Amino acid sequence: MWKFLDEHAEEALMVLLLALMSVLIGAQVFMRYVMDNSLAWSEELARYCFIWATYLGVSYAVKRNAHICVEAAVARLPARLRPWFVILSHFLFIVFAVLVVKEGYALTMKIFSFGQTSSALGLPMGWIYMAPTVGFALVIFRLLQNIYTELRALRQGECS
């Protein structure tokens, strides 16, 4: 169970959210142009699904090492130094992610304390503002996993 969650959590949630978003947008188009009536809540819920899928996608991209990066400088380094610079870049990304989590949490708690709700669904807006906090907390977890993998590979490479 834990292995499945580790390997597919973000993926499954993103598929679920993007599928729901597609169905909601399709239903909205059908209602608006075929039935000549629109759903007040579908666009808002689709927007919130997109926001959550985006922040989960950041974590998924970190897990798959699929983020855009500039490798020109690292490629010019000696081969023995490259893994250490990759690890350094992960640590710098962790610093950024910690700042996002810290500020995102503060903002989320402030929004919850105001009691602000969404206009069409009446959802507490704190749940929407929580997306960056959760997404970047997952980023930190995935970066720590990447650092562990890099260090383990380095250790195995040095021993053999």
N, C-alpha and C positions, 0 to 999 in steps of 0.2 A: 504494500500500500504506500509506504513512505517513498519507495523508489519510483513508483508511478507518479506520485505528486511532485517529486523532485524533477523528474524528466518531462512531465507534461502539464503541470499546473497552469502556467501562463498560457500555454498553447490552447488548452481546453477552454479556459475562461475567455480568451480572445475569440475563439471560434463561436462560442455561445453568444457573446456580446455582438459580434459582427453579424451573425445570422439573425439575431433578434432585431438589430438595427435595419438590416435589409428587408425583413418582413414588415417592420413598422413603416418604413419609407414606401414600400410597395403598396401597403394598405392605404397609406395616406394619398398616394397618387390615384389609386383606384377610387377611393371615396371622393376625392376632389373632382376628378375629371369624368368618371363614369356615373357616380351617384349624385354629383353636383352638391356635395355636402362634405365638410372636412371634419377630421378628428382633432379636437383641440389639444389632446395630450400626446399624440404619437410623435410629433416632431420634437417635442421636449424630451421624451424618453429616448428617442433615437440619438439625440445630441448627447445625453448623459452616458449612453452606451458607448458612443464614440470616444468621449473623454476618458472613460475607464479603460477602454481597449487600447488607447494611445499610451497611457502610462504603464499598463501591463506589457505593452509592446516594447517599451524601453528595456524592461527587465528581460524579456525574451531575447531581445537583440544582444544584450550583454551575455546571456547564457550561451548563445550560439556564436558569440564573437563576430557579430554582423554589423557593428557600428562603423560608420565612416571614420577612418583614421589616416593620418599622414605617416606613411612608412618610409618616405625618402630618407629622412635623417637616420632612422633606426637601421635601415638597410646598409648604410655606409659604415656602421659600427662593426668592429670585429665580432665574429659569430659568438664568442664566449660572453660578450657583454650584452647582446641583444635580449636574452631572457630577463636580465636584471632591469633593463629599461622598460620592458613590458610590465614587469611587476611594479616598478615605480609609477608607470602610467595608471595602473589599477589603483594604487594607493591615492594618487591625486584625484582620480574619479571618485573614490570613496569619500574623500574630503568634501568634494562638491555635493555628493549625494547626501552626506550627513547634514550639510547646510540646508538642502532642500527639505529633508525630513523634519529638521528642527523648525524651520520657518513655516513649512506646510502644516505641521502639527499645531503651532501657535495660531495660525490663521483659522484652521478647522475648529479649534476650541472656541475662538472668538465668534465664529459664525454660529456654532451651536448655542453659545450663550445669548446671542441676539434673538434666537428663535426664528430666523429667516426661513421661509419655505418657498418652494418653487411655485410659479404662478398657476400652471395647469394641473399638475399632479398633487401639489401640496406636500411634496417630500421635503424633509429637512435638508436645507442646502449644505449643511455640514457633511452629509454623506457624499455629495458631489465634490466638495473641496478636499475630501479625504483621498481622492485618487492620486495626486502627486505624492502624498505621504506614504501611502501603501506601495505605490509603484517604485519609488526610490528606496524604500526599505527593502524591497525585493532585489533591487539593483545592488545594494550593499551586500546582501546575502550571496548573490551570484558572483560578485567581484571577489568576495572572500573565497568562494569555491574555486574561481579561476586562479587566484594566487596560490591556493593549496595545490592545485594541479600543476602549476608552473614550478613550484618549489619541489614537488615530488619528482617531476621529470628531470629537473636539474640534479637532484640527489642521485637518481638512478643513472643519469648520464655521467656523473663524476665518479661513481663507484665502479662502473664497467669499463 
